[in-house]
């Protein structure tokens, strides 16, 4: 059942705000934003604040790199909505070919060794958490990843391991590439909180 089929129970104010944003965006407001507006008890301000801190807070990773991490977690969790949404934001700060190469195979993509090592940790954390060992973290640090970068990257991965699952569970509608691009601009300006 698609989200729009079960989203009643919201306030008139929320519906009006969503209509205004959709008109300004020139497209239907993506389901992720609708959940945040309609189901505050489900998503809550705590998740919004955590997302804002992880994705836009102070970090040694750029916004584009953190968005790429979210994209990769989404791909590993088979979440097409989050892959499209976060790739569209990532490519606003990095070459599209680099982002797409990471989605194809980050191990051979033209990225820094420390980003590659970090993605390896995040992949294990996402797909095989029982296999994550201190030696993999030490290998990432030997590749130049700082403790702060690992903390920030694991916050992104933990967050998107949650978000991708609820996006899939609620069967978020998949916008077109053009709609993802419009929403990416809004997300870069507005943030997540």
Buried (B, 14 or more C-beta within 10 A) or exposed (E): EEBEEEBEEBEEEBBEBBEEBBEEBEBBBBBBBBBBBBBBEEBEEEBBEBBBBBBBBEBEBEBBBBBBBBBBBBBBBEBBBBBBBBBBBBBBBBEEEBBEBBBEEBEEBEBEEBBBBBBBBBBBBBEEEEEBEEEBBEBBBEBEBEEEBBEBBBBBBBBBBBBBEBBBEBBBBBBEEEBBBBBBEBBBEEBBB
